[in-house]
Each structure stands twice: as C-alpha cells, then as structure tokens.
C-alpha cells in the first residue's frame, strides 16, 4: 500500500497529493469545488442558450 501511495503521489498533481495523504480532510474541499464547478457550468450553459 505504501509503495502504491508513493507512486500515486508522483503521478497526481499537488492538489490531489494532499487528498491521497488526508482524504477525509480534503474530501469536503474537493466536493465543494466540484459542486461549484457544476453550478458554474450550468449557469454558462444557460447564458449560451439565452444568447442564441
């Protein structure tokens, strides 16, 4: 497991390295950023439709 974890850290970007080290603490932050991204993309899609 440890070797796999180290390998993953090298592959993943730094923002995800923290997630590998401390999943529970970072999970809330990641979830919030994903939700805000989804909301933002929906708003952008609506704006494009209105523009057409």
PDBQT receptor file of N, H, CA, C and O in Angstrom, charges set to zero:
ATOM      1  N   UNK A   1       0.830  -1.212   0.000  1.00  0.00    +0.000 N 
ATOM      2  CA  UNK A   1       0.000   0.000   0.000  1.00  0.00    +0.000 C 
ATOM      3  C   UNK A   1       0.861   1.257   0.000  1.00  0.00    +0.000 C 
ATOM      4  O   UNK A   1       0.592   2.212  -0.730  1.00  0.00    +0.000 OA
ATOM      5  N   UNK A   2       1.899   1.241   0.829  1.00  0.00    +0.000 N 
ATOM      6  H   UNK A   2       2.118   0.466   1.422  1.00  0.00    +0.000 HD
ATOM      7  CA  UNK A   2       2.746   2.434   0.925  1.00  0.00    +0.000 C 
ATOM      8  C   UNK A   2       3.426   2.744  -0.396  1.00  0.00    +0.000 C 
ATOM      9  O   UNK A   2       3.474   3.894  -0.831  1.00  0.00    +0.000 OA
ATOM     10  N   UNK A   3       3.950   1.702  -1.029  1.00  0.00    +0.000 N 
ATOM     11  H   UNK A   3       3.911   0.767  -0.676  1.00  0.00    +0.000 HD
ATOM     12  CA  UNK A   3       4.636   1.902  -2.315  1.00  0.00    +0.000 C 
ATOM     13  C   UNK A   3       3.650   2.458  -3.339  1.00  0.00    +0.000 C 
ATOM     14  O   UNK A   3       3.964   3.387  -4.082  1.00  0.00    +0.000 OA
ATOM     15  N   UNK A   4       2.441   1.866  -3.364  1.00  0.00    +0.000 N 
ATOM     16  H   UNK A   4       2.186   1.111  -2.760  1.00  0.00    +0.000 HD
ATOM     17  CA  UNK A   4       1.399   2.335  -4.283  1.00  0.00    +0.000 C 
ATOM     18  C   UNK A   4       1.067   3.800  -4.001  1.00  0.00    +0.000 C 
ATOM     19  O   UNK A   4       0.938   4.596  -4.932  1.00  0.00    +0.000 OA
ATOM     20  N   UNK A   5       0.929   4.159  -2.729  1.00  0.00    +0.000 N 
ATOM     21  H   UNK A   5       1.034   3.513  -1.973  1.00  0.00    +0.000 HD
ATOM     22  CA  UNK A   5       0.624   5.535  -2.350  1.00  0.00    +0.000 C 
ATOM     23  C   UNK A   5       1.701   6.500  -2.824  1.00  0.00    +0.000 C 
ATOM     24  O   UNK A   5       1.394   7.574  -3.341  1.00  0.00    +0.000 OA
ATOM     25  N   UNK A   6       2.968   6.115  -2.648  1.00  0.00    +0.000 N 
ATOM     26  H   UNK A   6       3.217   5.242  -2.228  1.00  0.00    +0.000 HD
ATOM     27  CA  UNK A   6       4.069   6.970  -3.101  1.00  0.00    +0.000 C 
ATOM     28  C   UNK A   6       4.022   7.131  -4.613  1.00  0.00    +0.000 C 
ATOM     29  O   UNK A   6       4.240   8.223  -5.137  1.00  0.00    +0.000 OA
ATOM     30  N   UNK A   7       3.739   6.042  -5.304  1.00  0.00    +0.000 N 
ATOM     31  H   UNK A   7       3.562   5.155  -4.878  1.00  0.00    +0.000 HD
ATOM     32  CA  UNK A   7       3.676   6.090  -6.763  1.00  0.00    +0.000 C 
ATOM     33  C   UNK A   7       2.559   7.030  -7.210  1.00  0.00    +0.000 C 
ATOM     34  O   UNK A   7       2.734   7.823  -8.135  1.00  0.00    +0.000 OA
ATOM     35  N   UNK A   8       1.425   6.932  -6.549  1.00  0.00    +0.000 N 
ATOM     36  H   UNK A   8       1.284   6.287  -5.798  1.00  0.00    +0.000 HD
ATOM     37  CA  UNK A   8       0.284   7.782  -6.897  1.00  0.00    +0.000 C 
ATOM     38  C   UNK A   8       0.644   9.249  -6.689  1.00  0.00    +0.000 C 
ATOM     39  O   UNK A   8       0.275  10.100  -7.498  1.00  0.00    +0.000 OA
ATOM     40  N   UNK A   9       1.373   9.552  -5.596  1.00  0.00    +0.000 N 
ATOM     41  H   UNK A   9       1.673   8.860  -4.939  1.00  0.00    +0.000 HD
ATOM     42  CA  UNK A   9       1.754  10.933  -5.310  1.00  0.00    +0.000 C 
ATOM     43  C   UNK A   9       2.588  11.522  -6.440  1.00  0.00    +0.000 C 
ATOM     44  O   UNK A   9       2.443  12.698  -6.776  1.00  0.00    +0.000 OA
ATOM     45  N   UNK A  10       3.459  10.710  -7.024  1.00  0.00    +0.000 N 
ATOM     46  H   UNK A  10       3.577   9.755  -6.752  1.00  0.00    +0.000 HD
ATOM     47  CA  UNK A  10       4.292  11.227  -8.119  1.00  0.00    +0.000 C 
ATOM     48  C   UNK A  10       3.438  11.536  -9.346  1.00  0.00    +0.000 C 
ATOM     49  O   UNK A  10       3.681  12.517 -10.048  1.00  0.00    +0.000 OA
ATOM     50  N   UNK A  11       2.436  10.693  -9.600  1.00  0.00    +0.000 N 
ATOM     51  H   UNK A  11       2.238   9.896  -9.029  1.00  0.00    +0.000 HD
ATOM     52  CA  UNK A  11       1.620  10.850 -10.810  1.00  0.00    +0.000 C 
ATOM     53  C   UNK A  11       0.645  12.021 -10.660  1.00  0.00    +0.000 C 
ATOM     54  O   UNK A  11       0.501  12.833 -11.574  1.00  0.00    +0.000 OA
ATOM     55  N   UNK A  12      -0.019  12.103  -9.512  1.00  0.00    +0.000 N 
ATOM     56  H   UNK A  12       0.097  11.443  -8.770  1.00  0.00    +0.000 HD
ATOM     57  CA  UNK A  12      -1.082  13.094  -9.338  1.00  0.00    +0.000 C 
ATOM     58  C   UNK A  12      -0.524  14.497  -9.165  1.00  0.00    +0.000 C 
ATOM     59  O   UNK A  12       0.592  14.658  -8.669  1.00  0.00    +0.000 OA
ATOM     60  N   UNK A  13      -1.286  15.528  -9.570  1.00  0.00    +0.000 N 
ATOM     61  H   UNK A  13      -2.192  15.397  -9.973  1.00  0.00    +0.000 HD
ATOM     62  CA  UNK A  13      -0.897  16.910  -9.292  1.00  0.00    +0.000 C 
ATOM     63  C   UNK A  13      -0.934  17.203  -7.795  1.00  0.00    +0.000 C 
ATOM     64  O   UNK A  13      -1.515  16.437  -7.026  1.00  0.00    +0.000 OA
ATOM     65  N   UNK A  14      -0.321  18.298  -7.383  1.00  0.00    +0.000 N 
ATOM     66  H   UNK A  14       0.152  18.920  -8.008  1.00  0.00    +0.000 HD
ATOM     67  CA  UNK A  14      -0.122  18.581  -5.962  1.00  0.00    +0.000 C 
ATOM     68  C   UNK A  14      -1.443  18.717  -5.217  1.00  0.00    +0.000 C 
ATOM     69  O   UNK A  14      -1.520  18.350  -4.045  1.00  0.00    +0.000 OA
ATOM     70  N   UNK A  15      -2.484  19.236  -5.866  1.00  0.00    +0.000 N 
ATOM     71  H   UNK A  15      -2.421  19.535  -6.818  1.00  0.00    +0.000 HD
ATOM     72  CA  UNK A  15      -3.776  19.393  -5.202  1.00  0.00    +0.000 C 
ATOM     73  C   UNK A  15      -4.343  18.036  -4.802  1.00  0.00    +0.000 C 
ATOM     74  O   UNK A  15      -5.021  17.926  -3.781  1.00  0.00    +0.000 OA
ATOM     75  N   UNK A  16      -4.074  17.004  -5.594  1.00  0.00    +0.000 N 
ATOM     76  H   UNK A  16      -3.524  17.093  -6.424  1.00  0.00    +0.000 HD
ATOM     77  CA  UNK A  16      -4.573  15.671  -5.282  1.00  0.00    +0.000 C 
ATOM     78  C   UNK A  16      -3.628  14.909  -4.361  1.00  0.00    +0.000 C 
ATOM     79  O   UNK A  16      -4.041  13.938  -3.727  1.00  0.00    +0.000 OA
ATOM     80  N   UNK A  17      -2.374  15.329  -4.276  1.00  0.00    +0.000 N 
ATOM     81  H   UNK A  17      -2.039  16.118  -4.791  1.00  0.00    +0.000 HD
ATOM     82  CA  UNK A  17      -1.439  14.685  -3.354  1.00  0.00    +0.000 C 
ATOM     83  C   UNK A  17      -1.938  14.827  -1.923  1.00  0.00    +0.000 C 
ATOM     84  O   UNK A  17      -1.858  13.881  -1.139  1.00  0.00    +0.000 OA
ATOM     85  N   UNK A  18      -2.453  16.010  -1.576  1.00  0.00    +0.000 N 
ATOM     86  H   UNK A  18      -2.517  16.778  -2.212  1.00  0.00    +0.000 HD
ATOM     87  CA  UNK A  18      -2.998  16.234  -0.242  1.00  0.00    +0.000 C 
ATOM     88  C   UNK A  18      -4.178  15.301   0.000  1.00  0.00    +0.000 C 
ATOM     89  O   UNK A  18      -4.353  14.796   1.109  1.00  0.00    +0.000 OA
ATOM     90  N   UNK A  19      -4.989  15.068  -1.034  1.00  0.00    +0.000 N 
ATOM     91  H   UNK A  19      -4.846  15.478  -1.935  1.00  0.00    +0.000 HD
ATOM     92  CA  UNK A  19      -6.136  14.166  -0.926  1.00  0.00    +0.000 C 
ATOM     93  C   UNK A  19      -5.677  12.747  -0.621  1.00  0.00    +0.000 C 
ATOM     94  O   UNK A  19      -6.306  12.046   0.172  1.00  0.00    +0.000 OA
ATOM     95  N   UNK A  20      -4.576  12.319  -1.253  1.00  0.00    +0.000 N 
ATOM     96  H   UNK A  20      -4.065  12.888  -1.897  1.00  0.00    +0.000 HD
ATOM     97  CA  UNK A  20      -4.049  10.969  -1.011  1.00  0.00    +0.000 C 
ATOM     98  C   UNK A  20      -3.566  10.863   0.437  1.00  0.00    +0.000 C 
ATOM     99  O   UNK A  20      -3.769   9.836   1.085  1.00  0.00    +0.000 OA
ATOM    100  N   UNK A  21      -2.935  11.911   0.940  1.00  0.00    +0.000 N 
ATOM    101  H   UNK A  21      -2.770  12.745   0.414  1.00  0.00    +0.000 HD
ATOM    102  CA  UNK A  21      -2.388  11.881   2.299  1.00  0.00    +0.000 C 
ATOM    103  C   UNK A  21      -3.494  11.971   3.347  1.00  0.00    +0.000 C 
ATOM    104  O   UNK A  21      -3.446  11.271   4.359  1.00  0.00    +0.000 OA
ATOM    105  N   UNK A  22      -4.491  12.828   3.113  1.00  0.00    +0.000 N 
ATOM    106  H   UNK A  22      -4.530  13.397   2.291  1.00  0.00    +0.000 HD
ATOM    107  CA  UNK A  22      -5.513  13.076   4.133  1.00  0.00    +0.000 C 
ATOM    108  C   UNK A  22      -6.883  13.159   3.463  1.00  0.00    +0.000 C 
ATOM    109  O   UNK A  22      -7.424  14.253   3.308  1.00  0.00    +0.000 OA
ATOM    110  N   UNK A  23      -7.449  12.023   3.066  1.00  0.00    +0.000 N 
ATOM    111  H   UNK A  23      -7.009  11.133   3.192  1.00  0.00    +0.000 HD
ATOM    112  CA  UNK A  23      -8.672  12.029   2.255  1.00  0.00    +0.000 C 
ATOM    113  C   UNK A  23      -9.851  12.680   2.967  1.00  0.00    +0.000 C 
ATOM    114  O   UNK A  23     -10.624  13.408   2.344  1.00  0.00    +0.000 OA
ATOM    115  N   UNK A  24      -9.997  12.424   4.270  1.00  0.00    +0.000 N 
ATOM    116  H   UNK A  24      -9.369  11.833   4.776  1.00  0.00    +0.000 HD
ATOM    117  CA  UNK A  24     -11.191  12.895   4.987  1.00  0.00    +0.000 C 
ATOM    118  C   UNK A  24     -11.208  14.421   5.044  1.00  0.00    +0.000 C 
ATOM    119  O   UNK A  24     -12.250  15.037   4.820  1.00  0.00    +0.000 OA
ATOM    120  N   UNK A  25     -10.066  15.031   5.343  1.00  0.00    +0.000 N 
ATOM    121  H   UNK A  25      -9.220  14.531   5.525  1.00  0.00    +0.000 HD
ATOM    122  CA  UNK A  25      -9.998  16.486   5.481  1.00  0.00    +0.000 C 
ATOM    123  C   UNK A  25     -10.211  17.168   4.132  1.00  0.00    +0.000 C 
ATOM    124  O   UNK A  25     -10.883  18.197   4.056  1.00  0.00    +0.000 OA
ATOM    125  N   UNK A  26      -9.642  16.602   3.070  1.00  0.00    +0.000 N 
ATOM    126  H   UNK A  26      -9.096  15.767   3.132  1.00  0.00    +0.000 HD
ATOM    127  CA  UNK A  26      -9.691  17.244   1.759  1.00  0.00    +0.000 C 
ATOM    128  C   UNK A  26     -11.019  16.969   1.057  1.00  0.00    +0.000 C 
ATOM    129  O   UNK A  26     -11.424  17.726   0.175  1.00  0.00    +0.000 OA
ATOM    130  N   UNK A  27     -11.699  15.884   1.447  1.00  0.00    +0.000 N 
ATOM    131  H   UNK A  27     -11.370  15.269   2.164  1.00  0.00    +0.000 HD
ATOM    132  CA  UNK A  27     -12.917  15.470   0.751  1.00  0.00    +0.000 C 
ATOM    133  C   UNK A  27     -13.949  16.595   0.695  1.00  0.00    +0.000 C 
ATOM    134  O   UNK A  27     -14.563  16.819  -0.349  1.00  0.00    +0.000 OA
ATOM    135  N   UNK A  28     -14.143  17.297   1.797  1.00  0.00    +0.000 N 
ATOM    136  H   UNK A  28     -13.645  17.116   2.645  1.00  0.00    +0.000 HD
ATOM    137  CA  UNK A  28     -15.113  18.394   1.836  1.00  0.00    +0.000 C 
ATOM    138  C   UNK A  28     -14.755  19.495   0.851  1.00  0.00    +0.000 C 
ATOM    139  O   UNK A  28     -15.625  20.039   0.170  1.00  0.00    +0.000 OA
ATOM    140  N   UNK A  29     -13.456  19.824   0.779  1.00  0.00    +0.000 N 
ATOM    141  H   UNK A  29     -12.750  19.383   1.332  1.00  0.00    +0.000 HD
ATOM    142  CA  UNK A  29     -12.994  20.889  -0.122  1.00  0.00    +0.000 C 
ATOM    143  C   UNK A  29     -13.212  20.458  -1.568  1.00  0.00    +0.000 C 
ATOM    144  O   UNK A  29     -13.716  21.229  -2.385  1.00  0.00    +0.000 OA
ATOM    145  N   UNK A  30     -12.831  19.223  -1.875  1.00  0.00    +0.000 N 
ATOM    146  H   UNK A  30     -12.422  18.597  -1.212  1.00  0.00    +0.000 HD
ATOM    147  CA  UNK A  30     -12.970  18.718  -3.246  1.00  0.00    +0.000 C 
ATOM    148  C   UNK A  30     -14.441  18.680  -3.637  1.00  0.00    +0.000 C 
ATOM    149  O   UNK A  30     -14.802  19.094  -4.739  1.00  0.00    +0.000 OA
ATOM    150  N   UNK A  31     -15.297  18.182  -2.736  1.00  0.00    +0.000 N 
ATOM    151  H   UNK A  31     -15.003  17.845  -1.841  1.00  0.00    +0.000 HD
ATOM    152  CA  UNK A  31     -16.727  18.116  -3.012  1.00  0.00    +0.000 C 
ATOM    153  C   UNK A  31     -17.310  19.489  -3.283  1.00  0.00    +0.000 C 
ATOM    154  O   UNK A  31     -18.110  19.663  -4.203  1.00  0.00    +0.000 OA
ATOM    155  N   UNK A  32     -16.907  20.463  -2.480  1.00  0.00    +0.000 N 
ATOM    156  H   UNK A  32     -16.257  20.321  -1.733  1.00  0.00    +0.000 HD
ATOM    157  CA  UNK A  32     -17.420  21.827  -2.648  1.00  0.00    +0.000 C 
ATOM    158  C   UNK A  32     -16.967  22.409  -3.988  1.00  0.00    +0.000 C 
ATOM    159  O   UNK A  32     -17.756  23.052  -4.681  1.00  0.00    +0.000 OA
ATOM    160  N   UNK A  33     -15.706  22.188  -4.356  1.00  0.00    +0.000 N 
ATOM    161  H   UNK A  33     -15.065  21.666  -3.793  1.00  0.00    +0.000 HD
ATOM    162  CA  UNK A  33     -15.196  22.749  -5.612  1.00  0.00    +0.000 C 
ATOM    163  C   UNK A  33     -15.873  22.087  -6.810  1.00  0.00    +0.000 C 
ATOM    164  O   UNK A  33     -16.153  22.747  -7.811  1.00  0.00    +0.000 OA
ATOM    165  N   UNK A  34     -16.137  20.779  -6.708  1.00  0.00    +0.000 N 
ATOM    166  H   UNK A  34     -15.909  20.242  -5.896  1.00  0.00    +0.000 HD
ATOM    167  CA  UNK A  34     -16.829  20.079  -7.798  1.00  0.00    +0.000 C 
ATOM    168  C   UNK A  34     -18.246  20.624  -7.934  1.00  0.00    +0.000 C 
ATOM    169  O   UNK A  34     -18.708  20.882  -9.046  1.00  0.00    +0.000 OA
ATOM    170  N   UNK A  35     -18.941  20.802  -6.802  1.00  0.00    +0.000 N 
ATOM    171  H   UNK A  35     -18.565  20.593  -5.899  1.00  0.00    +0.000 HD
ATOM    172  CA  UNK A  35     -20.308  21.322  -6.835  1.00  0.00    +0.000 C 
ATOM    173  C   UNK A  35     -20.337  22.722  -7.447  1.00  0.00    +0.000 C 
ATOM    174  O   UNK A  35     -21.179  23.010  -8.298  1.00  0.00    +0.000 OA
ATOM    175  N   UNK A  36     -19.427  23.588  -7.019  1.00  0.00    +0.000 N 
ATOM    176  H   UNK A  36     -18.743  23.354  -6.328  1.00  0.00    +0.000 HD
ATOM    177  CA  UNK A  36     -19.405  24.959  -7.550  1.00  0.00    +0.000 C 
ATOM    178  C   UNK A  36     -19.084  24.945  -9.044  1.00  0.00    +0.000 C 
ATOM    179  O   UNK A  36     -19.601  25.765  -9.802  1.00  0.00    +0.000 OA
ATOM    180  N   UNK A  37     -18.223  24.003  -9.466  1.00  0.00    +0.000 N 
ATOM    181  H   UNK A  37     -17.803  23.337  -8.850  1.00  0.00    +0.000 HD
ATOM    182  CA  UNK A  37     -17.886  23.891 -10.891  1.00  0.00    +0.000 C 
ATOM    183  C   UNK A  37     -19.124  23.482 -11.695  1.00  0.00    +0.000 C 
ATOM    184  O   UNK A  37     -19.380  24.024 -12.770  1.00  0.00    +0.000 OA
ATOM    185  N   UNK A  38     -19.888  22.525 -11.168  1.00  0.00    +0.000 N 
ATOM    186  H   UNK A  38     -19.680  22.084 -10.294  1.00  0.00    +0.000 HD
ATOM    187  CA  UNK A  38     -21.107  22.067 -11.851  1.00  0.00    +0.000 C 
ATOM    188  C   UNK A  38     -22.105  23.218 -11.953  1.00  0.00    +0.000 C 
ATOM    189  O   UNK A  38     -22.697  23.445 -13.008  1.00  0.00    +0.000 OA
ATOM    190  N   UNK A  39     -22.287  23.940 -10.849  1.00  0.00    +0.000 N 
ATOM    191  H   UNK A  39     -21.806  23.756  -9.992  1.00  0.00    +0.000 HD
ATOM    192  CA  UNK A  39     -23.228  25.069 -10.838  1.00  0.00    +0.000 C 
ATOM    193  C   UNK A  39     -22.789  26.124 -11.855  1.00  0.00    +0.000 C 
ATOM    194  O   UNK A  39     -23.611  26.656 -12.600  1.00  0.00    +0.000 OA
ATOM    195  N   UNK A  40     -21.489  26.422 -11.880  1.00  0.00    +0.000 N 
ATOM    196  H   UNK A  40     -20.821  25.990 -11.275  1.00  0.00    +0.000 HD
ATOM    197  CA  UNK A  40     -20.966  27.431 -12.805  1.00  0.00    +0.000 C 
ATOM    198  C   UNK A  40     -21.169  26.993 -14.256  1.00  0.00    +0.000 C 
ATOM    199  O   UNK A  40     -21.566  27.803 -15.094  1.00  0.00    +0.000 OA
ATOM    200  N   UNK A  41     -20.903  25.730 -14.557  1.00  0.00    +0.000 N 
ATOM    201  H   UNK A  41     -20.581  25.073 -13.876  1.00  0.00    +0.000 HD
ATOM    202  CA  UNK A  41     -21.049  25.256 -15.933  1.00  0.00    +0.000 C 
ATOM    203  C   UNK A  41     -22.519  25.286 -16.354  1.00  0.00    +0.000 C 
ATOM    204  O   UNK A  41     -22.820  25.554 -17.517  1.00  0.00    +0.000 OA
ATOM    205  N   UNK A  42     -23.438  25.014 -15.420  1.00  0.00    +0.000 N 
ATOM    206  H   UNK A  42     -23.193  24.796 -14.476  1.00  0.00    +0.000 HD
ATOM    207  CA  UNK A  42     -24.872  25.099 -15.744  1.00  0.00    +0.000 C 
ATOM    208  C   UNK A  42     -25.258  26.544 -16.049  1.00  0.00    +0.000 C 
ATOM    209  O   UNK A  42     -26.021  26.802 -16.980  1.00  0.00    +0.000 OA
ATOM    210  N   UNK A  43     -24.730  27.489 -15.261  1.00  0.00    +0.000 N 
ATOM    211  H   UNK A  43     -24.110  27.279 -14.504  1.00  0.00    +0.000 HD
ATOM    212  CA  UNK A  43     -25.011  28.909 -15.498  1.00  0.00    +0.000 C 
ATOM    213  C   UNK A  43     -24.480  29.332 -16.868  1.00  0.00    +0.000 C 
ATOM    214  O   UNK A  43     -25.148  30.067 -17.596  1.00  0.00    +0.000 OA
ATOM    215  N   UNK A  44     -23.275  28.868 -17.218  1.00  0.00    +0.000 N 
ATOM    216  H   UNK A  44     -22.732  28.271 -16.627  1.00  0.00    +0.000 HD
ATOM    217  CA  UNK A  44     -22.674  29.212 -18.511  1.00  0.00    +0.000 C 
ATOM    218  C   UNK A  44     -23.537  28.632 -19.638  1.00  0.00    +0.000 C 
ATOM    219  O   UNK A  44     -23.784  29.301 -20.642  1.00  0.00    +0.000 OA
ATOM    220  N   UNK A  45     -23.990  27.392 -19.468  1.00  0.00    +0.000 N 
ATOM    221  H   UNK A  45     -23.789  26.849 -18.652  1.00  0.00    +0.000 HD
ATOM    222  CA  UNK A  45     -24.830  26.757 -20.490  1.00  0.00    +0.000 C 
ATOM    223  C   UNK A  45     -26.114  27.552 -20.690  1.00  0.00    +0.000 C 
ATOM    224  O   UNK A  45     -26.551  27.750 -21.824  1.00  0.00    +0.000 OA
ATOM    225  N   UNK A  46     -26.722  28.010 -19.593  1.00  0.00    +0.000 N 
ATOM    226  H   UNK A  46     -26.367  27.849 -18.673  1.00  0.00    +0.000 HD
ATOM    227  CA  UNK A  46     -27.948  28.808 -19.688  1.00  0.00    +0.000 C 
ATOM    228  C   UNK A  46     -27.676  30.115 -20.427  1.00  0.00    +0.000 C 
ATOM    229  O   UNK A  46     -28.475  30.541 -21.261  1.00  0.00    +0.000 OA
ATOM    230  N   UNK A  47     -26.548  30.747 -20.118  1.00  0.00    +0.000 N 
ATOM    231  H   UNK A  47     -25.899  30.401 -19.440  1.00  0.00    +0.000 HD
ATOM    232  CA  UNK A  47     -26.200  32.024 -20.758  1.00  0.00    +0.000 C 
ATOM    233  C   UNK A  47     -26.035  31.829 -22.264  1.00  0.00    +0.000 C 
ATOM    234  O   UNK A  47     -26.474  32.666 -23.053  1.00  0.00    +0.000 OA
ATOM    235  N   UNK A  48     -25.404  30.729 -22.659  1.00  0.00    +0.000 N 
ATOM    236  H   UNK A  48     -25.047  30.050 -22.018  1.00  0.00    +0.000 HD
ATOM    237  CA  UNK A  48     -25.193  30.461 -24.085  1.00  0.00    +0.000 C 
ATOM    238  C   UNK A  48     -26.546  30.265 -24.768  1.00  0.00    +0.000 C 
ATOM    239  O   UNK A  48     -26.762  30.775 -25.867  1.00  0.00    +0.000 OA
ATOM    240  N   UNK A  49     -27.459  29.528 -24.125  1.00  0.00    +0.000 N 
ATOM    241  H   UNK A  49     -27.283  29.113 -23.232  1.00  0.00    +0.000 HD
ATOM    242  CA  UNK A  49     -28.784  29.280 -24.702  1.00  0.00    +0.000 C 
ATOM    243  C   UNK A  49     -29.554  30.594 -24.860  1.00  0.00    +0.000 C 
ATOM    244  O   UNK A  49     -30.214  30.820 -25.874  1.00  0.00    +0.000 OA
ATOM    245  N   UNK A  50     -29.459  31.449 -23.850  1.00  0.00    +0.000 N 
ATOM    246  H   UNK A  50     -28.922  31.265 -23.027  1.00  0.00    +0.000 HD
ATOM    247  CA  UNK A  50     -30.154  32.745 -23.909  1.00  0.00    +0.000 C 
ATOM    248  C   UNK A  50     -29.560  33.587 -25.052  1.00  0.00    +0.000 C 
ATOM    249  O   UNK A  50     -30.280  34.274 -25.777  1.00  0.00    +0.000 OA
ATOM    250  N   UNK A  51     -28.218  33.513 -25.192  1.00  0.00    +0.000 N 
ATOM    251  H   UNK A  51     -27.633  32.955 -24.603  1.00  0.00    +0.000 HD
ATOM    252  CA  UNK A  51     -27.537  34.256 -26.246  1.00  0.00    +0.000 C 
ATOM    253  C   UNK A  51     -28.000  33.841 -27.635  1.00  0.00    +0.000 C 
ATOM    254  O   UNK A  51     -28.126  34.680 -28.526  1.00  0.00    +0.000 OA
ATOM    255  N   UNK A  52     -28.251  32.559 -27.821  1.00  0.00    +0.000 N 
ATOM    256  H   UNK A  52     -28.148  31.877 -27.097  1.00  0.00    +0.000 HD
ATOM    257  CA  UNK A  52     -28.730  32.071 -29.117  1.00  0.00    +0.000 C 
ATOM    258  C   UNK A  52     -30.146  32.600 -29.346  1.00  0.00    +0.000 C 
ATOM    259  O   UNK A  52     -30.752  32.315 -30.379  1.00  0.00    +0.000 OA
TER     260      UNK A  52
